[in-house]
Amino acid sequence: MVELQSSPPRSRRPRPQAVRLTEAAAARIRQLTEAASGPCAGLRIGVKNGGCAGQEYTVEYADRIEPLDEVVEDKGATVLIDPKAVLFLIGSEIDFQVTDLASKFVFNNPNQTDACGCGESVTLTPVSQAD
């Protein structure tokens, strides 16, 4: 009988962040989560079907971290990515912009292939799992 020796467990290399935040986005997320009226674990980012281009980004308060959420902590702000949206958001940079007429989160997403004229909806292609 041959005895097999088990090798010590290998440490996993750290995964890259799914998304990055600009300083402006991180500051706004910190403001929003600190001013939340109830418990707030961060902002949950997602993608839903809708709009004239087919999909829309969603941003909402998250009172807790769900087991499958992708947690991104960047520049002191916490973003939770809905597990159904991760492959659509990998590599994105989230910014916060203020203009004379609006203030909003802006997604600079390499997976975006189209957008409607009003800028509220997009067409996204998920990242291949082989990437």
N, CA, C and O atoms as a printed pandas DataFrame, in Angstrom:
     atom_number atom_name residue_name chain_id  residue_number  x_coord  y_coord  z_coord
0              1         N          MET        A               1    0.839   -1.170    0.000
1              2        CA          MET        A               1    0.000    0.000    0.000
2              3         C          MET        A               1    0.892    1.245    0.000
3              4         O          MET        A               1    1.851    1.346    0.766
4              5         N          VAL        A               2    0.549    2.183   -0.878
5              6        CA          VAL        A               2    1.316    3.416   -1.003
6              7         C          VAL        A               2    0.625    4.492   -0.177
7              8         O          VAL        A               2   -0.583    4.702   -0.277
8              9         N          GLU        A               3    1.415    5.156    0.628
9             10        CA          GLU        A               3    0.874    6.226    1.454
10            11         C          GLU        A               3    1.006    7.549    0.721
11            12         O          GLU        A               3    2.092    7.913    0.270
12            13         N          LEU        A               4   -0.085    8.255    0.606
13            14        CA          LEU        A               4   -0.056    9.558   -0.034
14            15         C          LEU        A               4    0.047   10.632    1.028
15            16         O          LEU        A               4   -0.701   10.642    2.005
16            17         N          GLN        A               5    0.976   11.523    0.819
17            18        CA          GLN        A               5    1.110   12.635    1.743
18            19         C          GLN        A               5    0.375   13.835    1.163
19            20         O          GLN        A               5    0.514   14.171   -0.013
20            21         N          SER        A               6   -0.381   14.446    1.994
21            22        CA          SER        A               6   -1.080   15.633    1.503
22            23         C          SER        A               6   -0.156   16.836    1.626
23            24         O          SER        A               6    0.564   16.995    2.612
24            25         N          SER        A               7   -0.197   17.658    0.622
25            26        CA          SER        A               7    0.616   18.867    0.659
26            27         C          SER        A               7   -0.154   19.945    1.408
27            28         O          SER        A               7   -1.381   19.896    1.488
28            29         N          PRO        A               8    0.555   20.905    1.948
29            30        CA          PRO        A               8   -0.153   21.974    2.672
30            31         C          PRO        A               8   -1.059   22.736    1.701
31            32         O          PRO        A               8   -0.749   22.843    0.515
32            33         N          PRO        A               9   -2.161   23.257    2.195
33            34        CA          PRO        A               9   -3.076   23.983    1.313
34            35         C          PRO        A               9   -2.374   25.186    0.682
35            36         O          PRO        A               9   -1.634   25.912    1.347
36            37         N          ARG        A              10   -2.618   25.378   -0.594
37            38        CA          ARG        A              10   -2.034   26.521   -1.299
38            39         C          ARG        A              10   -2.888   27.750   -1.034
39            40         O          ARG        A              10   -4.117   27.691   -1.011
40            41         N          SER        A              11   -2.211   28.837   -0.842
41            42        CA          SER        A              11   -2.975   30.065   -0.665
42            43         C          SER        A              11   -3.428   30.536   -2.043
43            44         O          SER        A              11   -2.695   30.435   -3.027
44            45         N          ARG        A              12   -4.623   31.041   -2.087
45            46        CA          ARG        A              12   -5.179   31.529   -3.347
46            47         C          ARG        A              12   -4.691   32.943   -3.582
47            48         O          ARG        A              12   -4.560   33.739   -2.653
48            49         N          ARG        A              13   -4.425   33.236   -4.834
49            50        CA          ARG        A              13   -4.020   34.605   -5.137
50            51         C          ARG        A              13   -5.248   35.493   -5.027
51            52         O          ARG        A              13   -6.359   35.060   -5.334
52            53         N          PRO        A              14   -5.060   36.716   -4.598
53            54        CA          PRO        A              14   -6.217   37.602   -4.456
54            55         C          PRO        A              14   -6.867   37.874   -5.810
55            56         O          PRO        A              14   -6.191   38.039   -6.824
56            57         N          ARG        A              15   -8.190   37.914   -5.795
57            58        CA          ARG        A              15   -8.925   38.224   -7.024
58            59         C          ARG        A              15   -8.911   39.729   -7.239
59            60         O          ARG        A              15   -8.949   40.501   -6.281
60            61         N          PRO        A              16   -8.856   40.140   -8.491
61            62        CA          PRO        A              16   -8.966   41.590   -8.740
62            63         C          PRO        A              16  -10.376   42.069   -8.411
63            64         O          PRO        A              16  -11.334   41.299   -8.461
64            65         N          GLN        A              17  -10.486   43.335   -8.079
65            66        CA          GLN        A              17  -11.801   43.923   -7.804
66            67         C          GLN        A              17  -12.662   43.863   -9.049
67            68         O          GLN        A              17  -12.173   44.088  -10.156
68            69         N          ALA        A              18  -13.926   43.567   -8.881
69            70        CA          ALA        A              18  -14.850   43.512  -10.018
70            71         C          ALA        A              18  -15.072   44.896  -10.615
71            72         O          ALA        A              18  -15.145   45.041  -11.835
72            73         N          VAL        A              19  -15.181   45.922   -9.757
73            74        CA          VAL        A              19  -15.353   47.303  -10.210
74            75         C          VAL        A              19  -14.426   48.208   -9.410
75            76         O          VAL        A              19  -13.963   47.854   -8.326
76            77         N          ARG        A              20  -14.167   49.388   -9.975
77            78        CA          ARG        A              20  -13.382   50.409   -9.289
78            79         C          ARG        A              20  -14.260   51.641   -9.092
79            80         O          ARG        A              20  -15.166   51.900   -9.883
80            81         N          LEU        A              21  -13.988   52.385   -8.045
81            82        CA          LEU        A              21  -14.717   53.624   -7.778
82            83         C          LEU        A              21  -13.788   54.811   -7.972
83            84         O          LEU        A              21  -12.620   54.755   -7.589
84            85         N          THR        A              22  -14.297   55.884   -8.564
85            86        CA          THR        A              22  -13.534   57.120   -8.595
86            87         C          THR        A              22  -13.639   57.752   -7.210
87            88         O          THR        A              22  -14.458   57.333   -6.392
88            89         N          GLU        A              23  -12.812   58.757   -6.951
89            90        CA          GLU        A              23  -12.888   59.468   -5.667
90            91         C          GLU        A              23  -14.275   60.068   -5.471
91            92         O          GLU        A              23  -14.820   60.024   -4.368
92            93         N          ALA        A              24  -14.855   60.634   -6.549
93            94        CA          ALA        A              24  -16.180   61.255   -6.448
94            95         C          ALA        A              24  -17.247   60.226   -6.098
95            96         O          ALA        A              24  -18.109   60.497   -5.261
96            97         N          ALA        A              25  -17.208   59.054   -6.719
97            98        CA          ALA        A              25  -18.190   58.005   -6.429
98            99         C          ALA        A              25  -18.031   57.499   -4.999
99           100         O          ALA        A              25  -19.020   57.324   -4.287
100          101         N          ALA        A              26  -16.800   57.264   -4.584
101          102        CA          ALA        A              26  -16.566   56.775   -3.222
102          103         C          ALA        A              26  -17.063   57.787   -2.188
103          104         O          ALA        A              26  -17.674   57.403   -1.190
104          105         N          ALA        A              27  -16.804   59.070   -2.419
105          106        CA          ALA        A              27  -17.258   60.103   -1.483
106          107         C          ALA        A              27  -18.781   60.127   -1.410
107          108         O          ALA        A              27  -19.345   60.233   -0.320
108          109         N          ARG        A              28  -19.455   60.029   -2.559
109          110        CA          ARG        A              28  -20.921   60.049   -2.564
110          111         C          ARG        A              28  -21.498   58.797   -1.898
111          112         O          ARG        A              28  -22.488   58.887   -1.172
112          113         N          ILE        A              29  -20.899   57.652   -2.133
113          114        CA          ILE        A              29  -21.368   56.415   -1.499
114          115         C          ILE        A              29  -21.205   56.507    0.015
115          116         O          ILE        A              29  -22.100   56.110    0.761
116          117         N          ARG        A              30  -20.068   57.029    0.472
117          118        CA          ARG        A              30  -19.869   57.207    1.925
118          119         C          ARG        A              30  -20.925   58.150    2.495
119          120         O          ARG        A              30  -21.479   57.878    3.561
120          121         N          GLN        A              31  -21.216   59.258    1.802
121          122        CA          GLN        A              31  -22.245   60.200    2.257
122          123         C          GLN        A              31  -23.601   59.515    2.370
123          124         O          GLN        A              31  -24.297   59.655    3.375
124          125         N          LEU        A              32  -23.965   58.777    1.334
125          126        CA          LEU        A              32  -25.276   58.126    1.319
126          127         C          LEU        A              32  -25.405   57.071    2.409
127          128         O          LEU        A              32  -26.432   57.002    3.084
128          129         N          THR        A              33  -24.378   56.251    2.589
129          130        CA          THR        A              33  -24.480   55.177    3.583
130          131         C          THR        A              33  -24.451   55.733    5.002
131          132         O          THR        A              33  -25.109   55.190    5.890
132          133         N          GLU        A              34  -23.696   56.811    5.229
133          134        CA          GLU        A              34  -23.659   57.420    6.565
134          135         C          GLU        A              34  -24.981   58.102    6.902
135          136         O          GLU        A              34  -25.366   58.161    8.070
136          137         N          ALA        A              35  -25.679   58.619    5.888
137          138        CA          ALA        A              35  -26.937   59.333    6.115
138          139         C          ALA        A              35  -28.168   58.432    6.020
139          140         O          ALA        A              35  -29.291   58.914    6.172
140          141         N          ALA        A              36  -27.981   57.143    5.774
141          142        CA          ALA        A              36  -29.113   56.220    5.634
142          143         C          ALA        A              36  -29.952   56.209    6.908
143          144         O          ALA        A              36  -29.425   56.318    8.015
144          145         N          SER        A              37  -31.253   56.076    6.737
145          146        CA          SER        A              37  -32.160   56.127    7.882
146          147         C          SER        A              37  -32.177   54.842    8.712
147          148         O          SER        A              37  -32.648   54.850    9.849
148          149         N          GLY        A              38  -31.673   53.750    8.159
149          150        CA          GLY        A              38  -31.628   52.485    8.892
150          151         C          GLY        A              38  -30.270   51.830    8.707
151          152         O          GLY        A              38  -29.325   52.471    8.247
152          153         N          PRO        A              39  -30.170   50.555    9.065
153          154        CA          PRO        A              39  -28.903   49.855    8.870
154          155         C          PRO        A              39  -28.517   49.850    7.393
155          156         O          PRO        A              39  -29.363   49.633    6.526
156          157         N          CYS        A              40  -27.248   50.087    7.113
157          158        CA          CYS        A              40  -26.808   50.152    5.721
158          159         C          CYS        A              40  -25.421   49.527    5.598
159          160         O          CYS        A              40  -24.450   50.025    6.169
160          161         N          ALA        A              41  -25.343   48.426    4.843
161          162        CA          ALA        A              41  -24.072   47.731    4.630
162          163         C          ALA        A              41  -23.326   48.295    3.430
163          164         O          ALA        A              41  -22.156   47.974    3.225
164          165         N          GLY        A              42  -23.987   49.130    2.636
165          166        CA          GLY        A              42  -23.390   49.711    1.438
166          167         C          GLY        A              42  -24.462   49.919    0.392
167          168         O          GLY        A              42  -25.655   49.804    0.673
168          169         N          LEU        A              43  -24.028   50.228   -0.819
169          170        CA          LEU        A              43  -24.967   50.338   -1.935
170          171         C          LEU        A              43  -24.888   49.079   -2.772
171          172         O          LEU        A              43  -23.795   48.597   -3.070
172          173         N          ARG        A              44  -26.049   48.537   -3.159
173          174        CA          ARG        A              44  -26.086   47.350   -4.013
174          175         C          ARG        A              44  -26.254   47.807   -5.460
175          176         O          ARG        A              44  -27.169   48.559   -5.796
176          177         N          ILE        A              45  -25.346   47.333   -6.297
177          178        CA          ILE        A              45  -25.339   47.656   -7.715
178          179         C          ILE        A              45  -25.840   46.435   -8.477
179          180         O          ILE        A              45  -25.468   45.305   -8.160
180          181         N          GLY        A              46  -26.674   46.660   -9.469
181          182        CA          GLY        A              46  -27.181   45.546  -10.256
182          183         C          GLY        A              46  -27.511   45.975  -11.673
183          184         O          GLY        A              46  -27.262   47.112  -12.073
184          185         N          VAL        A              47  -28.072   45.049  -12.415
185          186        CA          VAL        A              47  -28.516   45.282  -13.789
186          187         C          VAL        A              47  -29.887   44.636  -13.908
187          188         O          VAL        A              47  -30.093   43.509  -13.457
188          189         N          LYS        A              48  -30.833   45.362  -14.525
189          190        CA          LYS        A              48  -32.158   44.782  -14.748
190          191         C          LYS        A              48  -32.556   45.000  -16.198
191          192         O          LYS        A              48  -32.041   45.898  -16.864
192          193         N          ASN        A              49  -33.466   44.182  -16.679
193          194        CA          ASN        A              49  -33.994   44.342  -18.026
194          195         C          ASN        A              49  -34.928   45.539  -18.048
195          196         O          ASN        A              49  -35.757   45.713  -17.154
196          197         N          GLY        A              50  -34.785   46.364  -19.080
197          198        CA          GLY        A              50  -35.662   47.519  -19.209
198          199         C          GLY        A              50  -35.051   48.583  -20.089
199          200         O          GLY        A              50  -33.897   48.478  -20.504
200          201         N          GLY        A              51  -35.829   49.604  -20.367
201          202        CA          GLY        A              51  -35.360   50.712  -21.179
202          203         C          GLY        A              51  -35.310   50.368  -22.656
203          204         O          GLY        A              51  -35.481   49.214  -23.046
204          205         N          CYS        A              52  -35.074   51.380  -23.465
205          206        CA          CYS        A              52  -35.100   51.168  -24.913
206          207         C          CYS        A              52  -33.877   50.418  -25.434
207          208         O          CYS        A              52  -33.931   49.866  -26.533
208          209         N          ALA        A              53  -32.778   50.381  -24.685
209          210        CA          ALA        A              53  -31.597   49.628  -25.130
210          211         C          ALA        A              53  -31.549   48.227  -24.520
211          212         O          ALA        A              53  -30.672   47.435  -24.868
212          213         N          GLY        A              54  -32.479   47.910  -23.617
213          214        CA          GLY        A              54  -32.581   46.546  -23.117
214          215         C          GLY        A              54  -32.222   46.313  -21.666
215          216         O          GLY        A              54  -32.770   45.408  -21.037
216          217         N          GLN        A              55  -31.305   47.118  -21.110
217          218        CA          GLN        A              55  -30.903   46.915  -19.711
218          219         C          GLN        A              55  -30.667   48.252  -19.032
219          220         O          GLN        A              55  -30.383   49.258  -19.682
220          221         N          GLU        A              56  -30.790   48.243  -17.708
221          222        CA          GLU        A              56  -30.567   49.445  -16.910
222          223         C          GLU        A              56  -29.745   49.078  -15.683
223          224         O          GLU        A              56  -29.893   47.991  -15.126
224          225         N          TYR        A              57  -28.884   49.989  -15.272
225          226        CA          TYR        A              57  -28.151   49.810  -14.024
226          227         C          TYR        A              57  -29.088   50.123  -12.866
227          228         O          TYR        A              57  -29.961   50.983  -12.986
228          229         N          THR        A              58  -28.913   49.433  -11.751
229          230        CA          THR        A              58  -29.685   49.736  -10.549
230          231         C          THR        A              58  -28.723   50.049   -9.416
231          232         O          THR        A              58  -27.645   49.461   -9.321
232          233         N          VAL        A              59  -29.120   50.973   -8.563
233          234        CA          VAL        A              59  -28.351   51.345   -7.374
234          235         C          VAL        A              59  -29.365   51.506   -6.255
235          236         O          VAL        A              59  -30.316   52.279   -6.377
236          237         N          GLU        A              60  -29.160   50.770   -5.154
237          238        CA          GLU        A              60  -30.089   50.860   -4.032
238          239         C          GLU        A              60  -29.351   50.612   -2.721
239          240         O          GLU        A              60  -28.260   50.042   -2.702
240          241         N          TYR        A              61  -29.961   51.046   -1.639
241          242        CA          TYR        A              61  -29.391   50.780   -0.324
242          243         C          TYR        A              61  -29.466   49.289   -0.022
243          244         O          TYR        A              61  -30.431   48.619   -0.391
244          245         N          ALA        A              62  -28.446   48.779    0.646
245          246        CA          ALA        A              62  -28.445   47.380    1.089
246          247         C          ALA        A              62  -28.329   47.370    2.606
247          248         O          ALA        A              62  -27.369   47.897    3.168
248          249         N          ASP        A              63  -29.312   46.766    3.264
249          250        CA          ASP        A              63  -29.263   46.739    4.719
250          251         C          ASP        A              63  -28.372   45.621    5.256
251          252         O          ASP        A              63  -27.997   45.619    6.429
252          253         N          ARG        A              64  -28.038   44.669    4.377
253          254        CA          ARG        A              64  -27.129   43.587    4.793
254          255         C          ARG        A              64  -26.436   43.006    3.562
255          256         O          ARG        A              64  -26.871   43.206    2.428
256          257         N          ILE        A              65  -25.365   42.295    3.815
257          258        CA          ILE        A              65  -24.626   41.619    2.752
258          259         C          ILE        A              65  -25.244   40.245    2.562
259          260         O          ILE        A              65  -25.288   39.443    3.495
260          261         N          GLU        A              66  -25.722   39.977    1.352
261          262        CA          GLU        A              66  -26.289   38.669    1.040
262          263         C          GLU        A              66  -25.145   37.677    0.792
263          264         O          GLU        A              66  -24.056   38.092    0.396
264          265         N          PRO        A              67  -25.370   36.373    1.018
265          266        CA          PRO        A              67  -24.292   35.382    0.897
266          267         C          PRO        A              67  -23.571   35.372   -0.453
267          268         O          PRO        A              67  -22.371   35.102   -0.490
268          269         N          LEU        A              68  -24.255   35.655   -1.554
269          270        CA          LEU        A              68  -23.620   35.591   -2.867
270          271         C          LEU        A              68  -23.210   36.955   -3.424
271          272         O          LEU        A              68  -22.719   37.036   -4.549
272          273         N          ASP        A              69  -23.406   38.024   -2.652
273          274        CA          ASP        A              69  -22.993   39.350   -3.107
274          275         C          ASP        A              69  -21.484   39.395   -3.308
275          276         O          ASP        A              69  -20.731   38.801   -2.536
276          277         N          GLU        A              70  -21.049   40.097   -4.337
277          278        CA          GLU        A              70  -19.634   40.403   -4.539
278          279         C          GLU        A              70  -19.402   41.702   -3.785
279          280         O          GLU        A              70  -20.009   42.723   -4.112
280          281         N          VAL        A              71  -18.530   41.679   -2.778
281          282        CA          VAL        A              71  -18.290   42.849   -1.942
282          283         C          VAL        A              71  -17.047   43.569   -2.449
283          284         O          VAL        A              71  -15.973   42.977   -2.558
284          285         N          VAL        A              72  -17.207   44.849   -2.755
285          286        CA          VAL        A              72  -16.094   45.675   -3.209
286          287         C          VAL        A              72  -15.923   46.809   -2.207
287          288         O          VAL        A              72  -16.839   47.602   -1.987
288          289         N          GLU        A              73  -14.750   46.876   -1.608
289          290        CA          GLU        A              73  -14.420   47.975   -0.709
290          291         C          GLU        A              73  -13.315   48.768   -1.372
291          292         O          GLU        A              73  -12.223   48.253   -1.614
292          293         N          ASP        A              74  -13.608   50.030   -1.666
293          294        CA          ASP        A              74  -12.672   50.870   -2.403
294          295         C          ASP        A              74  -12.757   52.290   -1.871
295          296         O          ASP        A              74  -13.842   52.868   -1.803
296          297         N          LYS        A              75  -11.628   52.848   -1.497
297          298        CA          LYS        A              75  -11.540   54.236   -1.037
298          299         C          LYS        A              75  -12.492   54.522    0.126
299          300         O          LYS        A              75  -13.052   55.615    0.219
300          301         N          GLY        A              76  -12.672   53.547    1.007
301          302        CA          GLY        A              76  -13.513   53.726    2.183
302          303         C          GLY        A              76  -15.001   53.559    1.946
303          304         O          GLY        A              76  -15.800   53.801    2.850
304          305         N          ALA        A              77  -15.389   53.148    0.743
305          306        CA          ALA        A              77  -16.802   52.946    0.423
306          307         C          ALA        A              77  -17.045   51.471    0.118
307          308         O          ALA        A              77  -16.159   50.772   -0.374
308          309         N          THR        A              78  -18.256   51.009    0.417
309          310        CA          THR        A              78  -18.609   49.613    0.171
310          311         C          THR        A              78  -19.724   49.527   -0.857
311          312         O          THR        A              78  -20.775   50.154   -0.731
312          313         N          VAL        A              79  -19.451   48.719   -1.884
313          314        CA          VAL        A              79  -20.432   48.443   -2.928
314          315         C          VAL        A              79  -20.654   46.937   -2.940
315          316         O          VAL        A              79  -19.699   46.161   -2.895
316          317         N          LEU        A              80  -21.908   46.530   -3.002
317          318        CA          LEU        A              80  -22.275   45.122   -3.098
318          319         C          LEU        A              80  -22.831   44.897   -4.493
319          320         O          LEU        A              80  -23.745   45.601   -4.923
320          321         N          ILE        A              81  -22.283   43.920   -5.198
321          322        CA          ILE        A              81  -22.756   43.658   -6.552
322          323         C          ILE        A              81  -23.657   42.437   -6.531
323          324         O          ILE        A              81  -23.274   41.362   -6.071
324          325         N          ASP        A              82  -24.865   42.632   -7.042
325          326        CA          ASP        A              82  -25.821   41.534   -7.167
326          327         C          ASP        A              82  -25.151   40.408   -7.955
327          328         O          ASP        A              82  -24.562   40.668   -9.004
328          329         N          PRO        A              83  -25.225   39.159   -7.474
329          330        CA          PRO        A              83  -24.515   38.070   -8.157
330          331         C          PRO        A              83  -24.926   37.886   -9.623
331          332         O          PRO        A              83  -24.122   37.414  -10.428
332          333         N          LYS        A              84  -26.163   38.251   -9.982
333          334        CA          LYS        A              84  -26.604   38.121  -11.378
334          335         C          LYS        A              84  -25.979   39.185  -12.269
335          336         O          LYS        A              84  -26.036   39.072  -13.494
336          337         N          ALA        A              85  -25.384   40.214  -11.680
337          338        CA          ALA        A              85  -24.838   41.327  -12.460
338          339         C          ALA        A              85  -23.319   41.303  -12.578
339          340         O          ALA        A              85  -22.756   42.067  -13.362
340          341         N          VAL        A              86  -22.650   40.452  -11.826
341          342        CA          VAL        A              86  -21.183   40.490  -11.780
342          343         C          VAL        A              86  -20.558   40.383  -13.164
343          344         O          VAL        A              86  -19.690   41.187  -13.504
344          345         N          LEU        A              87  -20.977   39.411  -13.974
345          346        CA          LEU        A              87  -20.351   39.229  -15.284
346          347         C          LEU        A              87  -20.612   40.399  -16.232
347          348         O          LEU        A              87  -19.880   40.576  -17.205
348          349         N          PHE        A              88  -21.642   41.195  -15.963
349          350        CA          PHE        A              88  -21.915   42.377  -16.785
350          351         C          PHE        A              88  -21.102   43.587  -16.331
351          352         O          PHE        A              88  -20.929   44.538  -17.093
352          353         N          LEU        A              89  -20.599   43.557  -15.088
353          354        CA          LEU        A              89  -19.944   44.733  -14.510
354          355         C          LEU        A              89  -18.429   44.610  -14.358
355          356         O          LEU        A              89  -17.770   45.605  -14.058
356          357         N          ILE        A              90  -17.864   43.434  -14.553
357          358        CA          ILE        A              90  -16.422   43.250  -14.368
358          359         C          ILE        A              90  -15.650   44.254  -15.221
359          360         O          ILE        A              90  -15.900   44.404  -16.417
360          361         N          GLY        A              91  -14.716   44.927  -14.582
361          362        CA          GLY        A              91  -13.869   45.893  -15.280
362          363         C          GLY        A              91  -14.435   47.299  -15.330
363          364         O          GLY        A              91  -13.804   48.193  -15.892
364          365         N          SER        A              92  -15.605   47.515  -14.757
365          366        CA          SER        A              92  -16.241   48.836  -14.814
366          367         C          SER        A              92  -15.630   49.799  -13.803
367          368         O          SER        A              92  -15.109   49.398  -12.762
368          369         N          GLU        A              93  -15.710   51.073  -14.141
369          370        CA          GLU        A              93  -15.374   52.143  -13.210
370          371         C          GLU        A              93  -16.662   52.897  -12.943
371          372         O          GLU        A              93  -17.369   53.277  -13.876
372          373         N          ILE        A              94  -16.967   53.114  -11.673
373          374        CA          ILE        A              94  -18.170   53.850  -11.302
374          375         C          ILE        A              94  -17.745   55.241  -10.867
375          376         O          ILE        A              94  -16.885   55.402  -10.001
376          377         N          ASP        A              95  -18.359   56.240  -11.478
377          378        CA          ASP        A              95  -18.061   57.641  -11.190
378          379         C          ASP        A              95  -19.338   58.297  -10.676
379          380         O          ASP        A              95  -20.428   57.745  -10.828
380          381         N          PHE        A              96  -19.206   59.464  -10.074
381          382        CA          PHE        A              96  -20.370   60.258   -9.686
382          383         C          PHE        A              96  -20.163   61.633  -10.277
383          384         O          PHE        A              96  -19.149   62.281  -10.020
384          385         N          GLN        A              97  -21.131   62.085  -11.077
385          386        CA          GLN        A              97  -20.998   63.365  -11.765
386          387         C          GLN        A              97  -22.139   64.286  -11.389
387          388         O          GLN        A              97  -23.283   63.860  -11.232
388          389         N          VAL        A              98  -21.803   65.559  -11.249
389          390        CA          VAL        A              98  -22.781   66.596  -10.957
390          391         C          VAL        A              98  -22.707   67.620  -12.080
391          392         O          VAL        A              98  -21.640   68.156  -12.380
392          393         N          THR        A              99  -23.870   67.886  -12.704
393          394        CA          THR        A              99  -23.961   68.916  -13.739
394          395         C          THR        A              99  -24.998   69.940  -13.294
395          396         O          THR        A              99  -25.561   69.818  -12.206
396          397         N          ASP        A             100  -25.255   70.944  -14.122
397          398        CA          ASP        A             100  -26.265   71.951  -13.791
398          399         C          ASP        A             100  -27.659   71.351  -13.652
399          400         O          ASP        A             100  -28.490   71.866  -12.905
400          401         N          LEU        A             101  -27.914   70.249  -14.380
401          402        CA          LEU        A             101  -29.261   69.696  -14.410
402          403         C          LEU        A             101  -29.432   68.372  -13.675
403          404         O          LEU        A             101  -30.561   67.950  -13.427
404          405         N          ALA        A             102  -28.342   67.713  -13.326
405          406        CA          ALA        A             102  -28.494   66.383  -12.716
406          407         C          ALA        A             102  -27.242   65.994  -11.924
407          408         O          ALA        A             102  -26.154   66.530  -12.130
408          409         N          SER        A             103  -27.436   65.068  -11.038
409          410        CA          SER        A             103  -26.309   64.401  -10.373
410          411         C          SER        A             103  -26.615   62.917  -10.424
411          412         O          SER        A             103  -27.733   62.495  -10.128
412          413         N          LYS        A             104  -25.600   62.110  -10.807
413          414        CA          LYS        A             104  -25.872   60.689  -10.975
414          415         C          LYS        A             104  -24.585   59.880  -10.980
415          416         O          LYS        A             104  -23.494   60.397  -11.222
416          417         N          PHE        A             105  -24.753   58.577  -10.702
417          418        CA          PHE        A             105  -23.656   57.635  -10.855
418          419         C          PHE        A             105  -23.534   57.321  -12.339
419          420         O          PHE        A             105  -24.536   57.126  -13.028
420          421         N          VAL        A             106  -22.296   57.275  -12.823
421          422        CA          VAL        A             106  -22.023   56.989  -14.225
422          423         C          VAL        A             106  -21.154   55.744  -14.279
423          424         O          VAL        A             106  -20.142   55.656  -13.584
424          425         N          PHE        A             107  -21.550   54.782  -15.105
425          426        CA          PHE        A             107  -20.823   53.523  -15.252
426          427         C          PHE        A             107  -19.987   53.569  -16.527
427          428         O          PHE        A             107  -20.535   53.645  -17.626
428          429         N          ASN        A             108  -18.675   53.522  -16.387
429          430        CA          ASN        A             108  -17.776   53.400  -17.530
430          431         C          ASN        A             108  -17.466   51.915  -17.640
431          432         O          ASN        A             108  -16.579   51.393  -16.964
432          433         N          ASN        A             109  -18.228   51.241  -18.519
433          434        CA          ASN        A             109  -18.256   49.785  -18.542
434          435         C          ASN        A             109  -17.726   49.251  -19.876
435          436         O          ASN        A             109  -18.309   49.527  -20.924
436          437         N          PRO        A             110  -16.621   48.485  -19.846
437          438        CA          PRO        A             110  -16.094   47.927  -21.092
438          439         C          PRO        A             110  -17.005   46.866  -21.713
439          440         O          PRO        A             110  -16.803   46.482  -22.865
440          441         N          ASN        A             111  -17.999   46.391  -20.968
441          442        CA          ASN        A             111  -18.928   45.377  -21.461
442          443         C          ASN        A             111  -20.165   45.988  -22.121
443          444         O          ASN        A             111  -21.042   45.269  -22.601
444          445         N          GLN        A             112  -20.225   47.313  -22.138
445          446        CA          GLN        A             112  -21.368   48.003  -22.737
446          447         C          GLN        A             112  -21.150   48.100  -24.239
447          448         O          GLN        A             112  -20.119   48.598  -24.691
448          449         N          THR        A             113  -22.119   47.623  -25.010
449          450        CA          THR        A             113  -21.989   47.639  -26.465
450          451         C          THR        A             113  -22.881   48.679  -27.126
451          452         O          THR        A             113  -22.706   48.972  -28.309
452          453         N          ASP        A             114  -23.843   49.247  -26.383
453          454        CA          ASP        A             114  -24.750   50.232  -26.958
454          455         C          ASP        A             114  -25.432   50.975  -25.816
455          456         O          ASP        A             114  -25.449   50.503  -24.679
456          457         N          ALA        A             115  -25.991   52.137  -26.128
457          458        CA          ALA        A             115  -26.764   52.903  -25.151
458          459         C          ALA        A             115  -27.847   53.660  -25.883
459          460         O          ALA        A             115  -27.708   53.960  -27.068
460          461         N          CYS        A             116  -28.927   53.971  -25.188
461          462        CA          CYS        A             116  -30.005   54.735  -25.808
462          463         C          CYS        A             116  -29.616   56.219  -25.825
463          464         O          CYS        A             116  -28.639   56.617  -25.191
464          465         N          GLY        A             117  -30.363   57.005  -26.531
465          466        CA          GLY        A             117  -30.069   58.430  -26.657
466          467         C          GLY        A             117  -30.157   59.196  -25.355
467          468         O          GLY        A             117  -29.412   60.155  -25.153
468          469         N          CYS        A             118  -31.057   58.792  -24.461
469          470        CA          CYS        A             118  -31.203   59.517  -23.198
470          471         C          CYS        A             118  -30.156   59.112  -22.165
471          472         O          CYS        A             118  -29.991   59.787  -21.149
472          473         N          GLY        A             119  -29.459   58.029  -22.419
473          474        CA          GLY        A             119  -28.405   57.597  -21.502
474          475         C          GLY        A             119  -28.885   56.806  -20.308
475          476         O          GLY        A             119  -28.091   56.501  -19.418
476          477         N          GLU        A             120  -30.147   56.469  -20.261
477          478        CA          GLU        A             120  -30.684   55.740  -19.106
478          479         C          GLU        A             120  -30.631   54.225  -19.258
479          480         O          GLU        A             120  -30.680   53.512  -18.256
480          481         N          SER        A             121  -30.533   53.717  -20.478
481          482        CA          SER        A             121  -30.455   52.269  -20.641
482          483         C          SER        A             121  -29.313   51.909  -21.584
483          484         O          SER        A             121  -28.879   52.719  -22.403
484          485         N          VAL        A             122  -28.839   50.677  -21.446
485          486        CA          VAL        A             122  -27.649   50.214  -22.158
486          487         C          VAL        A             122  -27.855   48.798  -22.661
487          488         O          VAL        A             122  -28.805   48.114  -22.279
488          489         N          THR        A             123  -26.953   48.376  -23.519
489          490        CA          THR        A             123  -26.875   46.977  -23.930
490          491         C          THR        A             123  -25.537   46.466  -23.420
491          492         O          THR        A             123  -24.493   47.050  -23.711
492          493         N          LEU        A             124  -25.566   45.367  -22.656
493          494        CA          LEU        A             124  -24.360   44.809  -22.049
494          495         C          LEU        A             124  -24.140   43.388  -22.522
495          496         O          LEU        A             124  -25.092   42.640  -22.746
496          497         N          THR        A             125  -22.889   43.026  -22.671
497          498        CA          THR        A             125  -22.508   41.658  -22.995
498          499         C          THR        A             125  -21.727   41.133  -21.802
499          500         O          THR        A             125  -20.771   41.779  -21.375
500          501         N          PRO        A             126  -22.102   39.978  -21.246
501          502        CA          PRO        A             126  -21.358   39.468  -20.086
502          503         C          PRO        A             126  -19.937   39.060  -20.466
503          504         O          PRO        A             126  -19.671   38.640  -21.592
504          505         N          VAL        A             127  -19.037   39.195  -19.500
505          506        CA          VAL        A             127  -17.668   38.757  -19.679
506          507         C          VAL        A             127  -17.677   37.240  -19.795
507          508         O          VAL        A             127  -18.409   36.573  -19.065
508          509         N          SER        A             128  -16.885   36.687  -20.690
509          510        CA          SER        A             128  -16.773   35.250  -20.817
510          511         C          SER        A             128  -16.091   34.706  -19.564
511          512         O          SER        A             128  -15.131   35.300  -19.072
512          513         N          GLN        A             129  -16.577   33.593  -19.052
513          514        CA          GLN        A             129  -15.979   33.033  -17.849
514          515         C          GLN        A             129  -14.553   32.551  -18.113
515          516         O          GLN        A             129  -13.803   32.302  -17.169
516          517         N          ALA        A             130  -14.173   32.418  -19.376
517          518        CA          ALA        A             130  -12.804   32.001  -19.715
518          519         C          ALA        A             130  -11.839   33.169  -19.586
519          520         O          ALA        A             130  -10.628   32.960  -19.505
520          521         N          ASP        A             131  -12.365   34.425  -19.564
521          522        CA          ASP        A             131  -11.511   35.608  -19.458
522          523         C          ASP        A             131  -10.857   35.713  -18.104
523          524         O          ASP        A             131  -10.106   36.655  -17.853
